[in-house]
Amino acid sequence: MPQPHRVVIVAFPGIELLDATGPAEVFSVASRVGGADRTGYLVRIATADGAPVTTSSGVRLMADLDFDDVAGPIDTLLVPGAIELVDGGVEPVIDHQVTTWLQRAAPRARRIGSICAGAHLLAAAGLLEGRPATTHWLTADRLAAEHPGVRVDPDPIFIRDARVWTCAGVTSGMDMALAMVAEDHGQDLALATARMMVMYVKRSGGQSQFSVPLSVQGSSDDRIDELRRWITEHLAEDLSLEVLAARTHLSTRHFTRLFHQRTSTTPAAYVEAARLEAARRLLEDSDRSLPEVAAASGLGSVETLHRVFRRRLGTTPAEYRRRF
């Protein structure tokens, strides 16, 4: 019988429970569905001292190993995340015992992955330097600011760069684990695993389906909320400042000030972000040509499509399609 893939999931106080148990369940189901003829997965939880840890939900997670017990090669090393609410904001938790151990253990791992705010620990350990990476959309700006050498993209559900994987918030760890199963055993087993777990083998869209409309502050002015919904449904139309102001029955000056007050962004920046999101979805999920994508998303021309992708994402539409 072939030796199973050795998966080590790091745990520390305050981690999101599903960050650890979600991927673990994907690997477990894949092992059962694949049967004895395929190499399965052996999942182990490791903590600094081998003691249980209390997760953010209050559920205690038992450990199989302490860090010193994790000897020899590791097939897949996964790092969940933890966040704290501080003064109304979100703070990623950096456990220095974890980051110190990661620096020693990472060279022994064939594949390394972070779930949610776990990307902040990989970055603190120097494992994301010069790489593209994603994390929960709530902490993506923080990751980019604190680690300028990391090319942070807040939208994808997950990103793979060689042996280093990062994924978005919480449940996206399951999407990433499913992609790892596909890498190890092919799409058929990944599909069978997804069916067993009643989940998509490839989730449509990225984090921006949650973050673009929701990352702006909630508005107490129904006109701004209604306008944002209307923008999303009319991306290919004229969305100039004058048109948007007229829909809210305000002067352009008053509208611009109110929109920024309610959303912390300008009307033009919001429209461009919404159009970019639509273009990304079309590149990911359709075979439309670049002129068609530019027209349908409202960006207009291939030249504008290229310019927005390079300025906001540091890549080209063709390269983005190839990656995602």
DRENLO-17854 format. One record per residue: residue in one letter; z, y, x of N, C-alpha, C in turn. Coordinates in pm, whole numbers. Example, Ala and Ser with C-alpha at 12.3 -4.5 7.8 and 13.67 -1.06 7.14 Angstrom:
// DRENLO-17854
- A, 780, -569, 1319, 780, -450, 1230, 780, -330, 1320 .
- S, 708, -225, 1285, 714, -106, 1367, 787, 3, 1290 .
END
This chain:
// DRENLO-17854
- M, 0, -120, 85, 0, 0, 0, 0, 124, 88 .
- P, -89, 222, 62, -95, 341, 147, 34, 423, 138 .
- Q, 70, 489, 248, 189, 573, 249, 165, 697, 163 .
- P, 263, 737, 81, 243, 852, -8, 239, 984, 70 .
- H, 175, 1081, 10, 180, 1217, 63, 324, 1267, 54 .
- R, 376, 1319, 162, 514, 1367, 166, 517, 1516, 129 .
- V, 576, 1546, 14, 587, 1683, -35, 732, 1728, -22 .
- V, 755, 1836, 51, 890, 1892, 65, 892, 2027, -4 .
- I, 982, 2041, -101, 998, 2167, -174, 1129, 2231, -130 .
- V, 1121, 2350, -78, 1239, 2422, -30, 1312, 2482, -151 .
- A, 1442, 2472, -150, 1522, 2530, -259, 1635, 2613, -200 .
- F, 1666, 2723, -265, 1778, 2809, -225, 1832, 2876, -351 .
- P, 1952, 2929, -347, 2013, 2983, -469, 1928, 3090, -535 .
- G, 1913, 3077, -668, 1844, 3178, -747, 1696, 3155, -768 .
- I, 1640, 3047, -713, 1497, 3023, -733, 1468, 2999, -881 .
- E, 1343, 3030, -918, 1297, 2997, -1052, 1286, 2845, -1063 .
- L, 1350, 2787, -1163, 1353, 2642, -1177, 1213, 2582, -1184 .
- L, 1124, 2644, -1263, 991, 2589, -1281, 905, 2601, -1155 .
- D, 940, 2696, -1067, 868, 2705, -939, 878, 2574, -863 .
- A, 992, 2508, -874, 1013, 2382, -802, 974, 2262, -887 .
- T, 1019, 2258, -1011, 998, 2138, -1093, 857, 2128, -1147 .
- G, 789, 2243, -1167, 651, 2239, -1217, 558, 2165, -1123 .
- P, 544, 2209, -997, 460, 2135, -903, 506, 1991, -882 .
- A, 639, 1971, -880, 691, 1834, -862, 643, 1743, -973 .
- E, 639, 1793, -1096, 594, 1711, -1208, 444, 1683, -1199 .
- V, 366, 1782, -1154, 222, 1758, -1137, 199, 1645, -1037 .
- F, 267, 1650, -924, 249, 1545, -823, 298, 1410, -874 .
- S, 406, 1410, -952, 458, 1286, -1008, 360, 1224, -1106 .
- V, 308, 1305, -1197, 212, 1255, -1296, 85, 1205, -1227 .
- A, 38, 1279, -1127, -82, 1236, -1053, -59, 1100, -988 .
- S, 59, 1077, -936, 90, 947, -874, 84, 836, -977 .
- R, 140, 862, -1095, 141, 758, -1200, 2, 734, -1256 .
- V, -73, 842, -1278, -208, 826, -1333, -300, 761, -1231 .
- G, -284, 797, -1106, -371, 741, -1002, -350, 593, -977 .
- G, -228, 545, -1000, -201, 403, -984, -182, 362, -838 .
- A, -162, 234, -820, -129, 182, -688, -245, 186, -589 .
- D, -366, 200, -638, -482, 200, -549, -503, 334, -479 .
- R, -433, 437, -526, -448, 569, -464, -319, 609, -395 .
- T, -335, 694, -294, -217, 747, -225, -144, 843, -318 .
- G, -20, 812, -350, 58, 896, -439, 134, 1003, -362 .
- Y, 234, 1059, -427, 313, 1168, -369, 461, 1132, -374 .
- L, 530, 1161, -265, 675, 1147, -258, 734, 1286, -245 .
- V, 799, 1334, -350, 851, 1471, -355, 999, 1470, -321 .
- R, 1038, 1558, -230, 1177, 1572, -190, 1216, 1719, -191 .
- I, 1338, 1747, -240, 1393, 1882, -241, 1482, 1900, -118 .
- A, 1459, 2006, -43, 1538, 2033, 77, 1610, 2167, 63 .
- T, 1739, 2169, 94, 1816, 2293, 98, 1876, 2308, 237 .
- A, 1927, 2426, 267, 1976, 2454, 402, 2084, 2356, 445 .
- D, 2177, 2323, 353, 2288, 2235, 389, 2290, 2104, 311 .
- G, 2184, 2077, 234, 2180, 1953, 157, 2259, 1958, 29 .
- A, 2318, 2073, -3, 2398, 2086, -124, 2310, 2128, -241 .
- P, 2355, 2104, -365, 2280, 2152, -482, 2274, 2304, -482 .
- V, 2171, 2358, -548, 2161, 2503, -564, 2152, 2535, -713 .
- T, 2202, 2650, -749, 2194, 2695, -887, 2071, 2784, -902 .
- T, 1983, 2749, -994, 1860, 2823, -1014, 1884, 2945, -1102 .
- S, 1781, 3027, -1119, 1795, 3148, -1198, 1830, 3120, -1343 .
- S, 1794, 3001, -1392, 1824, 2965, -1530, 1966, 2911, -1547 .
- G, 2036, 2893, -1436, 2170, 2836, -1441, 2173, 2686, -1423 .
- V, 2056, 2622, -1425, 2050, 2476, -1404, 2065, 2447, -1255 .
- R, 2148, 2350, -1221, 2168, 2313, -1081, 2062, 2213, -1039 .
- L, 2005, 2235, -923, 1900, 2150, -869, 1958, 2071, -752 .
- M, 1952, 1938, -762, 2006, 1852, -657, 1911, 1849, -538 .
- A, 1967, 1832, -419, 1888, 1825, -296, 1882, 1680, -247 .
- D, 1768, 1644, -190, 1753, 1514, -126, 1781, 1521, 23 .
- L, 1760, 1639, 82, 1768, 1655, 227, 1827, 1791, 261 .
- D, 1884, 1802, 381, 1907, 1936, 435, 1796, 1965, 535 .
- F, 1786, 2088, 580, 1674, 2127, 664, 1665, 2040, 790 .
- D, 1780, 2006, 848, 1778, 1926, 971, 1727, 1784, 947 .
- D, 1735, 1738, 822, 1687, 1602, 790, 1535, 1596, 774 .
- V, 1470, 1710, 763, 1325, 1712, 742, 1258, 1697, 878 .
- A, 1246, 1574, 921, 1190, 1545, 1053, 1048, 1492, 1039 .
- G, 970, 1507, 1146, 836, 1450, 1148, 736, 1530, 1067 .
- P, 615, 1475, 1052, 508, 1547, 982, 540, 1566, 833 .
- I, 494, 1677, 780, 506, 1708, 637, 365, 1724, 583 .
- D, 334, 1656, 475, 201, 1672, 419, 188, 1807, 349 .
- T, 280, 1835, 256, 274, 1959, 178, 413, 2022, 174 .
- L, 422, 2145, 220, 547, 2219, 222, 536, 2334, 123 .
- L, 622, 2333, 21, 615, 2433, -85, 741, 2521, -87 .
- V, 720, 2649, -108, 830, 2746, -107, 833, 2820, -240 .
- P, 927, 2788, -328, 943, 2863, -453, 994, 3003, -425 .
- G, 997, 3084, -530, 1045, 3221, -515, 1165, 3250, -601 .
- A, 1225, 3364, -574, 1338, 3412, -654, 1327, 3564, -661 .
- I, 1357, 3618, -778, 1356, 3763, -795, 1486, 3806, -861 .
- E, 1525, 3930, -831, 1644, 3988, -891, 1606, 4119, -959 .
- L, 1672, 4150, -1068, 1654, 4278, -1135, 1756, 4376, -1080 .
- V, 1706, 4480, -1014, 1793, 4578, -949, 1753, 4718, -995 .
- D, 1846, 4787, -1058, 1821, 4924, -1104, 1694, 4936, -1186 .
- G, 1673, 4838, -1272, 1557, 4839, -1358, 1429, 4794, -1293 .
- G, 1434, 4762, -1164, 1316, 4713, -1093, 1333, 4568, -1053 .
- V, 1228, 4514, -991, 1226, 4374, -951, 1231, 4366, -800 .
- E, 1323, 4286, -746, 1336, 4267, -602, 1314, 4121, -567 .
- P, 1216, 4090, -478, 1203, 3951, -432, 1319, 3916, -340 .
- V, 1371, 3797, -354, 1484, 3752, -271, 1430, 3692, -142 .
- I, 1483, 3739, -29, 1447, 3685, 101, 1569, 3611, 156 .
- D, 1560, 3479, 162, 1667, 3397, 217, 1636, 3372, 365 .
- H, 1718, 3429, 452, 1686, 3426, 595, 1703, 3287, 657 .
- Q, 1787, 3204, 598, 1792, 3066, 645, 1660, 2994, 620 .
- V, 1599, 3025, 507, 1470, 2965, 474, 1360, 3015, 567 .
- T, 1352, 3147, 587, 1245, 3200, 670, 1257, 3153, 815 .
- T, 1378, 3143, 864, 1397, 3093, 1002, 1353, 2949, 1013 .
- W, 1389, 2868, 913, 1349, 2726, 917, 1199, 2711, 900 .
- L, 1138, 2794, 815, 994, 2786, 795, 918, 2808, 926 .
- Q, 964, 2899, 1009, 898, 2923, 1136, 897, 2799, 1224 .
- R, 1002, 2717, 1212, 1008, 2594, 1292, 931, 2480, 1226 .
- A, 938, 2473, 1093, 882, 2357, 1022, 733, 2371, 992 .
- A, 684, 2493, 973, 546, 2513, 931, 443, 2447, 1022 .
- P, 459, 2450, 1155, 359, 2384, 1240, 345, 2235, 1214 .
- R, 447, 2173, 1153, 442, 2029, 1127, 378, 1996, 993 .
- A, 344, 2099, 916, 293, 2076, 780, 141, 2082, 779 .
- R, 78, 1985, 712, -67, 1988, 695, -108, 2100, 602 .
- R, -21, 2128, 503, -54, 2226, 401, 74, 2298, 360 .
- I, 65, 2429, 345, 181, 2511, 309, 145, 2591, 185 .
- G, 238, 2601, 92, 212, 2679, -28, 335, 2753, -76 .
- S, 314, 2868, -136, 424, 2942, -199, 398, 2954, -347 .
- I, 506, 2959, -422, 498, 2978, -566, 566, 3110, -599 .
- C, 496, 3194, -678, 552, 3320, -725, 598, 3405, -606 .
- A, 721, 3456, -609, 771, 3543, -503, 801, 3468, -374 .
- G, 776, 3338, -371, 787, 3264, -245, 693, 3317, -140 .
- A, 587, 3388, -182, 495, 3449, -85, 568, 3547, 5 .
- H, 670, 3613, -46, 746, 3707, 35, 819, 3634, 148 .
- L, 862, 3512, 125, 927, 3436, 231, 825, 3389, 335 .
- L, 707, 3345, 289, 603, 3308, 385, 565, 3429, 471 .
- A, 554, 3546, 407, 519, 3666, 483, 629, 3703, 581 .
- A, 755, 3692, 538, 867, 3724, 627, 872, 3630, 746 .
- A, 823, 3507, 728, 819, 3410, 837, 694, 3425, 924 .
- G, 608, 3522, 890, 488, 3547, 968, 373, 3454, 937 .
- L, 380, 3380, 827, 279, 3278, 798, 161, 3331, 717 .
- L, 167, 3457, 672, 57, 3513, 594, -18, 3623, 670 .
- E, 23, 3650, 791, -39, 3759, 866, -189, 3738, 881 .
- G, -266, 3840, 842, -410, 3833, 854, -478, 3749, 748 .
- R, -403, 3701, 649, -459, 3613, 547, -464, 3684, 411 .
- P, -555, 3639, 324, -547, 3681, 184, -433, 3606, 116 .
- A, -368, 3669, 22, -255, 3605, -46, -235, 3670, -181 .
- T, -169, 3596, -270, -130, 3652, -399, 16, 3618, -425 .
- T, 72, 3681, -524, 208, 3656, -567, 220, 3706, -711 .
- H, 338, 3701, -767, 357, 3753, -902, 312, 3898, -906 .
- W, 242, 3937, -1012, 187, 4072, -1018, 296, 4179, -1013 .
- L, 418, 4144, -1054, 526, 4242, -1050, 567, 4279, -908 .
- T, 548, 4189, -811, 592, 4216, -674, 476, 4229, -576 .
- A, 353, 4228, -627, 237, 4233, -537, 233, 4362, -456 .
- D, 259, 4475, -520, 258, 4603, -448, 365, 4603, -338 .
- R, 478, 4545, -367, 586, 4538, -267, 543, 4453, -148 .
- L, 479, 4341, -175, 433, 4253, -67, 332, 4327, 22 .
- A, 239, 4399, -40, 138, 4473, 36, 201, 4584, 119 .
- A, 300, 4653, 62, 363, 4764, 133, 446, 4716, 252 .
- E, 518, 4606, 233, 607, 4558, 339, 534, 4477, 445 .
- H, 417, 4423, 410, 342, 4340, 506, 196, 4385, 505 .
- P, 166, 4497, 569, 29, 4551, 565, -74, 4458, 629 .
- G, -31, 4362, 710, -124, 4267, 769, -168, 4158, 674 .
- V, -108, 4153, 555, -144, 4054, 453, -241, 4119, 354 .
- R, -352, 4053, 327, -451, 4107, 233, -412, 4062, 92 .
- V, -331, 4140, 25, -274, 4102, -104, -375, 4127, -215 .
- D, -399, 4024, -294, -484, 4034, -413, -397, 3993, -532 .
- P, -360, 4085, -619, -264, 4054, -725, -320, 3980, -844 .
- D, -451, 3950, -844, -509, 3894, -967, -520, 3743, -970 .
- P, -567, 3674, -865, -593, 3530, -880, -469, 3449, -917 .
- I, -492, 3339, -988, -384, 3245, -1017, -336, 3181, -889 .
- F, -428, 3148, -800, -388, 3104, -666, -499, 3135, -568 .
- I, -462, 3141, -440, -557, 3162, -332, -531, 3056, -225 .
- R, -639, 2997, -176, -629, 2905, -62, -700, 2968, 57 .
- D, -632, 2976, 170, -693, 3021, 295, -661, 2916, 402 .
- A, -760, 2829, 427, -740, 2716, 519, -624, 2631, 467 .
- R, -518, 2614, 545, -408, 2528, 502, -298, 2602, 427 .
- V, -314, 2733, 411, -209, 2813, 347, -253, 2852, 206 .
- W, -169, 2819, 110, -194, 2848, -31, -86, 2943, -81 .
- T, -124, 3034, -168, -26, 3117, -240, -68, 3121, -386 .
- C, 28, 3138, -474, -7, 3144, -616, 74, 3251, -685 .
- A, 40, 3275, -810, 97, 3385, -887, 235, 3345, -943 .
- G, 267, 3395, -1059, 402, 3378, -1111, 429, 3245, -1179 .
- V, 539, 3184, -1145, 606, 3074, -1214, 511, 2958, -1249 .
- T, 451, 2959, -1369, 371, 2844, -1413, 247, 2822, -1329 .
- S, 203, 2924, -1255, 83, 2909, -1172, 106, 2808, -1060 .
- G, 232, 2777, -1029, 258, 2672, -931, 202, 2538, -975 .
- M, 196, 2516, -1105, 138, 2393, -1157, -13, 2393, -1141 .
- D, -76, 2511, -1164, -221, 2522, -1140, -253, 2493, -994 .
- M, -173, 2550, -904, -197, 2529, -762, -178, 2383, -723 .
- A, -72, 2320, -774, -49, 2179, -744, -163, 2093, -795 .
- L, -215, 2127, -912, -327, 2052, -967, -451, 2065, -878 .
- A, -472, 2187, -823, -583, 2206, -730, -562, 2126, -602 .
- M, -438, 2111, -560, -409, 2030, -442, -438, 1883, -468 .
- V, -407, 1838, -589, -441, 1701, -628, -592, 1682, -623 .
- A, -667, 1781, -674, -813, 1772, -670, -863, 1767, -527 .
- E, -802, 1845, -439, -841, 1844, -298, -815, 1707, -235 .
- D, -704, 1646, -270, -665, 1518, -209, -742, 1401, -268 .
- H, -766, 1403, -399, -816, 1283, -468, -941, 1305, -552 .
- G, -988, 1429, -562, -1107, 1456, -642, -1074, 1509, -780 .
- Q, -1176, 1564, -843, -1159, 1632, -971, -1123, 1536, -1084 .
- D, -1167, 1410, -1074, -1139, 1315, -1182, -990, 1293, -1200 .
- L, -917, 1274, -1090, -773, 1254, -1102, -703, 1383, -1145 .
- A, -751, 1496, -1097, -692, 1623, -1141, -710, 1641, -1291 .
- L, -829, 1606, -1342, -855, 1618, -1485, -767, 1523, -1564 .
- A, -753, 1399, -1517, -668, 1302, -1586, -523, 1348, -1587 .
- T, -479, 1407, -1476, -342, 1459, -1468, -323, 1575, -1565 .
- A, -420, 1666, -1569, -411, 1780, -1661, -406, 1733, -1806 .
- R, -487, 1634, -1839, -485, 1582, -1976, -350, 1523, -2010 .
- M, -293, 1448, -1916, -162, 1388, -1941, -56, 1495, -1963 .
- M, -68, 1606, -1893, 31, 1713, -1901, -3, 1818, -2006 .
- V, -116, 1799, -2075, -162, 1892, -2178, -171, 2033, -2119 .
- M, -245, 2045, -2009, -267, 2173, -1947, -413, 2184, -1904 .
- Y, -459, 2306, -1878, -596, 2326, -1834, -610, 2277, -1690 .
- V, -724, 2211, -1662, -750, 2174, -1524, -787, 2298, -1444 .
- K, -844, 2400, -1510, -868, 2531, -1448, -845, 2637, -1554 .
- R, -739, 2711, -1536, -706, 2816, -1631, -809, 2928, -1623 .
- S, -856, 2974, -1737, -952, 3084, -1735, -879, 3215, -1710 .
- G, -945, 3302, -1636, -888, 3433, -1610, -786, 3432, -1499 .
- G, -739, 3549, -1464, -641, 3565, -1359, -517, 3634, -1411 .
- Q, -432, 3678, -1320, -309, 3745, -1361, -337, 3873, -1436 .
- S, -454, 3932, -1410, -480, 4060, -1474, -490, 4049, -1626 .
- Q, -513, 3927, -1677, -510, 3914, -1822, -370, 3941, -1875 .
- F, -271, 3928, -1785, -134, 3964, -1821, -98, 4102, -1765 .
- S, -151, 4134, -1646, -100, 4252, -1576, -176, 4380, -1605 .
- V, -307, 4376, -1626, -379, 4503, -1646, -331, 4573, -1773 .
- P, -326, 4505, -1888, -273, 4577, -2004, -121, 4595, -1997 .
- L, -50, 4507, -1928, 95, 4508, -1938, 164, 4576, -1820 .
- S, 93, 4596, -1708, 159, 4653, -1592, 186, 4801, -1610 .
- V, 111, 4866, -1700, 141, 5005, -1731, 261, 5010, -1825 .
- Q, 333, 5121, -1820, 453, 5133, -1901, 418, 5130, -2049 .
- G, 508, 5072, -2125, 488, 5073, -2270, 485, 5216, -2321 .
- S, 400, 5243, -2413, 380, 5379, -2459, 450, 5400, -2593 .
- S, 512, 5515, -2605, 571, 5550, -2735, 471, 5628, -2820 .
- D, 351, 5649, -2766, 246, 5721, -2838, 140, 5621, -2880 .
- D, 129, 5595, -3011, 35, 5494, -3061, -109, 5526, -3023 .
- R, -140, 5653, -3004, -277, 5690, -2969, -317, 5632, -2833 .
- I, -226, 5631, -2739, -258, 5578, -2605, -268, 5426, -2610 .
- D, -178, 5360, -2681, -186, 5214, -2694, -316, 5173, -2762 .
- E, -348, 5243, -2869, -471, 5212, -2941, -593, 5236, -2853 .
- L, -592, 5343, -2775, -704, 5373, -2686, -720, 5265, -2579 .
- R, -612, 5219, -2523, -621, 5113, -2420, -682, 4987, -2479 .
- R, -644, 4952, -2600, -705, 4835, -2664, -855, 4858, -2688 .
- W, -889, 4979, -2730, -1029, 5011, -2757, -1111, 5007, -2630 .
- I, -1056, 5057, -2520, -1126, 5053, -2391, -1164, 4911, -2355 .
- T, -1072, 4818, -2369, -1097, 4679, -2333, -1211, 4620, -2414 .
- E, -1227, 4666, -2537, -1331, 4611, -2625, -1465, 4683, -2614 .
- H, -1470, 4794, -2537, -1592, 4875, -2529, -1624, 4913, -2385 .
- L, -1609, 4819, -2294, -1624, 4850, -2152, -1765, 4895, -2116 .
- A, -1865, 4847, -2187, -2003, 4880, -2152, -2048, 5014, -2212 .
- E, -1959, 5079, -2285, -1996, 5207, -2348, -1955, 5324, -2259 .
- D, -1988, 5444, -2303, -1950, 5565, -2232, -1800, 5585, -2244 .
- L, -1729, 5574, -2131, -1584, 5591, -2130, -1545, 5709, -2042 .
- S, -1624, 5814, -2052, -1594, 5935, -1976, -1467, 5999, -2028 .
- L, -1412, 6087, -1947, -1289, 6156, -1986, -1306, 6229, -2119 .
- E, -1423, 6291, -2138, -1446, 6367, -2261, -1448, 6276, -2383 .
- V, -1510, 6158, -2370, -1516, 6063, -2481, -1376, 6012, -2515 .
- L, -1299, 5978, -2413, -1165, 5924, -2437, -1074, 6030, -2499 .
- A, -1084, 6152, -2448, -1001, 6259, -2504, -1038, 6285, -2650 .
- A, -1167, 6280, -2680, -1211, 6304, -2818, -1157, 6197, -2912 .
- R, -1147, 6073, -2866, -1095, 5966, -2953, -949, 5988, -2988 .
- T, -876, 6055, -2901, -734, 6081, -2928, -712, 6218, -2990 .
- H, -825, 6293, -3011, -818, 6426, -3072, -730, 6520, -2990 .
- L, -748, 6512, -2857, -674, 6598, -2767, -771, 6668, -2673 .
- S, -729, 6778, -2616, -810, 6840, -2511, -808, 6749, -2388 .
- T, -910, 6764, -2304, -914, 6677, -2185, -792, 6699, -2097 .
- R, -748, 6821, -2084, -632, 6849, -2000, -505, 6785, -2055 .
- H, -482, 6804, -2186, -363, 6746, -2249, -370, 6593, -2248 .
- F, -489, 6539, -2277, -506, 6393, -2277, -479, 6335, -2139 .
- T, -534, 6395, -2034, -513, 6343, -1898, -365, 6342, -1862 .
- R, -295, 6452, -1896, -152, 6460, -1866, -73, 6355, -1944 .
- L, -105, 6338, -2073, -33, 6243, -2156, -60, 6099, -2112 .
- F, -187, 6069, -2082, -223, 5934, -2039, -148, 5897, -1911 .
- H, -145, 5989, -1816, -74, 5961, -1691, 76, 5948, -1714 .
- Q, 129, 6030, -1801, 272, 6022, -1832, 309, 5887, -1893 .
- R, 221, 5834, -1981, 250, 5709, -2052, 218, 5585, -1969 .
- T, 121, 5598, -1875, 73, 5477, -1806, 90, 5479, -1655 .
- S, 128, 5594, -1600, 141, 5612, -1455, 9, 5593, -1381 .
- T, -102, 5613, -1448, -232, 5608, -1384, -325, 5706, -1455 .
- T, -439, 5733, -1398, -534, 5825, -1460, -627, 5749, -1552 .
- P, -689, 5816, -1648, -786, 5748, -1735, -899, 5683, -1656 .
- A, -952, 5753, -1555, -1064, 5698, -1478, -1022, 5573, -1402 .
- A, -902, 5574, -1342, -855, 5458, -1267, -831, 5339, -1360 .
- Y, -778, 5367, -1479, -753, 5259, -1574, -885, 5197, -1619 .
- V, -983, 5278, -1651, -1113, 5226, -1695, -1177, 5143, -1584 .
- E, -1172, 5193, -1461, -1232, 5118, -1351, -1161, 4984, -1331 .
- A, -1028, 4982, -1340, -954, 4857, -1325, -990, 4757, -1435 .
- A, -1004, 4807, -1558, -1040, 4719, -1668, -1182, 4664, -1650 .
- R, -1274, 4748, -1604, -1410, 4702, -1580, -1415, 4603, -1463 .
- L, -1338, 4629, -1360, -1332, 4535, -1248, -1279, 4400, -1292 .
- E, -1175, 4401, -1376, -1121, 4276, -1427, -1228, 4198, -1504 .
- A, -1304, 4268, -1588, -1410, 4202, -1665, -1516, 4143, -1572 .
- A, -1552, 4218, -1468, -1652, 4168, -1372, -1601, 4044, -1300 .
- R, -1474, 4043, -1266, -1418, 3926, -1197, -1424, 3802, -1287 .
- R, -1391, 3822, -1415, -1394, 3709, -1507, -1537, 3654, -1519 .
- L, -1634, 3743, -1525, -1773, 3699, -1538, -1820, 3626, -1413 .
- L, -1777, 3672, -1297, -1814, 3604, -1173, -1748, 3468, -1162 .
- E, -1625, 3457, -1211, -1553, 3330, -1204, -1606, 3228, -1304 .
- D, -1636, 3272, -1424, -1656, 3180, -1535, -1797, 3174, -1591 .
- S, -1890, 3245, -1529, -2028, 3240, -1577, -2123, 3238, -1458 .
- D, -2250, 3209, -1487, -2352, 3212, -1383, -2444, 3333, -1400 .
- R, -2395, 3437, -1465, -2475, 3558, -1485, -2510, 3620, -1350 .
- S, -2625, 3683, -1345, -2668, 3751, -1223, -2583, 3875, -1201 .
- L, -2588, 3930, -1080, -2509, 4050, -1051, -2551, 4168, -1138 .
- P, -2679, 4191, -1164, -2714, 4301, -1256, -2655, 4280, -1396 .
- E, -2654, 4156, -1442, -2598, 4128, -1575, -2448, 4151, -1575 .
- V, -2380, 4109, -1468, -2236, 4131, -1458, -2204, 4280, -1456 .
- A, -2281, 4355, -1377, -2258, 4499, -1368, -2275, 4565, -1504 .
- A, -2378, 4524, -1578, -2404, 4584, -1709, -2297, 4546, -1810 .
- A, -2262, 4416, -1817, -2166, 4369, -1918, -2026, 4423, -1894 .
- S, -1988, 4444, -1769, -1854, 4493, -1738, -1843, 4644, -1751 .
- G, -1957, 4711, -1764, -1955, 4856, -1775, -1965, 4928, -1642 .
- L, -1974, 4852, -1530, -1987, 4917, -1400, -2128, 4970, -1377 .
- G, -2222, 4923, -1457, -2354, 4983, -1461, -2455, 4925, -1366 .
- S, -2437, 4947, -1237, -2536, 4904, -1138, -2474, 4809, -1037 .
- V, -2561, 4732, -971, -2514, 4642, -866, -2451, 4723, -753 .
- E, -2507, 4840, -725, -2451, 4926, -620, -2307, 4964, -652 .
- T, -2281, 5004, -777, -2145, 5039, -817, -2055, 4916, -814 .
- L, -2107, 4802, -858, -2031, 4677, -854, -1985, 4648, -711 .
- H, -2077, 4657, -616, -2042, 4634, -476, -1940, 4736, -426 .
- R, -1962, 4861, -460, -1872, 4966, -411, -1729, 4946, -462 .
- V, -1712, 4913, -590, -1579, 4893, -648, -1513, 4769, -589 .
- F, -1588, 4661, -573, -1530, 4539, -515, -1484, 4564, -371 .
- R, -1566, 4635, -293, -1528, 4660, -154, -1406, 4752, -146 .
- R, -1403, 4855, -228, -1294, 4951, -222, -1163, 4891, -272 .
- R, -1169, 4815, -382, -1045, 4765, -442, -1003, 4627, -392 .
- L, -1101, 4544, -354, -1069, 4406, -317, -1104, 4372, -173 .
- G, -1178, 4459, -106, -1216, 4433, 31, -1313, 4318, 47 .
- T, -1395, 4293, -54, -1490, 4183, -48, -1613, 4221, -130 .
- T, -1713, 4135, -131, -1833, 4157, -211, -1829, 4071, -336 .
- P, -1904, 4105, -440, -1909, 4020, -559, -1953, 3877, -529 .
- A, -2051, 3861, -440, -2099, 3727, -407, -1991, 3645, -337 .
- E, -1919, 3709, -244, -1812, 3639, -174, -1698, 3605, -272 .
- Y, -1668, 3696, -363, -1564, 3670, -462, -1601, 3549, -548 .
- R, -1727, 3544, -592, -1772, 3430, -673, -1759, 3300, -594 .
- R, -1795, 3303, -467, -1788, 3181, -386, -1644, 3132, -372 .
- R, -1550, 3227, -357, -1409, 3190, -336, -1343, 3145, -466 .
- F, -1380, 3207, -579, -1302, 3185, -702, -1383, 3123, -814 .
END
